[in-house]
Amino acid sequence: MDARFDVPEIDAFTRTYWDAAAEGRLLIRRCGACGRAHHYPREFCPHCWSEDVTWQDASGRATLYTWSAVHHNDLPPFAARTPYIAAVVDLAEGPRMSTEVVGEGQVQVQGLRAGLELEVTFREGVPVFRPKA
């Protein structure tokens, strides 16, 4: 099996996240001490360092924070996807998340703008975002 460069190596802690993504659910972590949500999944809160952190289903809603059109990437499977839109989105729950913006046909860079409403979708068990219909 070829190595995948578009997902991190799954371990015992992140398995919950990736299993949910395979089911079409986006998870975030929420701190029981300070109440703040964060992403990417960590075993402690990056805001207050509490270990009182649990999994929570995210709404799947986000807004576009920033993006870049990638025209060249030699790593599989990215080479076959170029050009694609690498992006950072603000999840409705608060955290920022690195992702990709996808859409029907080819998403046009000209149609993207900061604050654009997005919704999560999943490609091969990986959360990506598309413009909200």
C-alpha positions in Angstrom: 0.0 0.0 0.0 1.3 3.4 -0.9 1.9 5.9 1.9 -0.7 8.7 2.1 0.6 12.2 2.6 -2.8 13.8 3.0 -3.6 12.3 6.4 -1.4 12.0 9.5 -0.6 8.6 11.0 -3.5 7.4 13.0 -2.7 6.5 16.6 -4.8 5.4 19.6 -5.8 8.9 20.5 -6.7 10.2 17.1 -8.5 7.1 16.0 -11.8 8.5 17.4 -11.4 11.6 15.2 -10.6 9.6 12.0 -13.3 7.0 12.7 -15.9 9.8 13.0 -14.6 11.4 9.7 -15.0 8.1 7.9 -18.7 8.2 9.1 -19.1 11.8 7.8 -18.8 13.5 11.2 -16.4 16.3 12.1 -15.2 16.2 15.7 -13.5 18.9 17.7 -12.3 19.0 21.3 -13.9 21.1 24.0 -12.3 21.9 27.4 -14.4 21.4 30.5 -12.3 23.8 32.5 -12.4 26.9 30.3 -15.1 25.9 27.8 -13.1 26.7 24.7 -13.0 24.4 21.6 -9.9 23.6 19.7 -8.8 21.8 16.6 -6.5 19.8 15.8 -7.3 17.1 18.5 -5.0 17.2 21.5 -5.2 15.5 24.8 -5.0 18.8 26.7 -6.5 22.3 26.2 -4.0 24.5 24.4 -5.7 27.6 26.0 -5.6 26.7 29.7 -3.6 23.4 29.7 -6.4 21.4 31.4 -6.7 17.7 30.6 -10.5 17.9 31.1 -11.1 17.8 27.3 -13.8 15.8 25.5 -14.8 15.1 21.9 -17.7 17.1 20.5 -19.6 16.9 17.2 -19.0 20.1 15.2 -21.8 21.7 13.2 -19.8 21.5 10.0 -20.3 25.2 9.4 -17.3 27.5 8.8 -16.2 30.7 7.1 -13.2 31.1 4.9 -10.3 32.8 6.6 -7.6 32.6 4.0 -6.7 30.4 1.0 -4.1 29.8 -1.7 -4.3 28.1 -5.1 -1.8 25.3 -5.3 -0.7 24.6 -8.9 2.2 22.2 -8.2 2.7 19.5 -5.6 4.7 16.3 -6.3 3.4 14.3 -3.3 0.7 11.7 -3.9 -2.3 12.2 -4.0 -1.9 16.0 -4.4 -0.3 15.9 -7.8 -3.4 14.4 -9.4 -5.6 17.1 -7.7 -3.7 20.2 -8.9 -4.8 22.9 -9.0 -6.5 22.9 -5.6 -7.4 25.4 -3.0 -5.5 25.0 0.3 -7.4 27.0 3.0 -7.8 27.9 6.6 -11.4 28.1 7.9 -12.9 29.4 11.1 -15.3 26.7 12.4 -18.6 28.0 13.8 -17.5 26.6 17.2 -14.4 28.9 17.2 -11.3 27.0 16.2 -9.4 27.6 13.0 -8.7 24.5 10.8 -6.4 23.9 7.8 -8.3 22.2 5.0 -9.1 22.3 1.3 -12.0 24.1 -0.4 -13.7 21.9 -3.0 -16.8 22.3 -5.1 -18.7 21.2 -8.2 -16.2 21.1 -11.0 -13.3 23.3 -10.2 -13.6 25.9 -7.5 -12.7 29.2 -8.9 -10.3 31.4 -6.9 -12.1 34.5 -8.2 -15.3 33.4 -6.3 -13.5 33.0 -3.0 -13.5 35.8 -0.4 -12.8 36.1 3.3 -15.9 35.3 5.3 -17.4 33.1 2.6 -19.8 30.6 4.2 -18.7 27.0 3.9 -19.9 23.6 5.0 -18.0 20.4 5.6 -18.0 17.4 3.3 -15.7 14.4 3.3 -13.4 13.0 0.6 -12.0 9.6 1.4 -12.5 10.1 5.1 -10.8 13.6 5.2 -12.9 16.7 6.1 -12.8 19.3 3.4 -15.1 22.3 2.9 -17.3 23.6 0.0 -19.2 26.8 -0.5 -22.5 26.7 1.3 -25.5 26.1 -1.0 
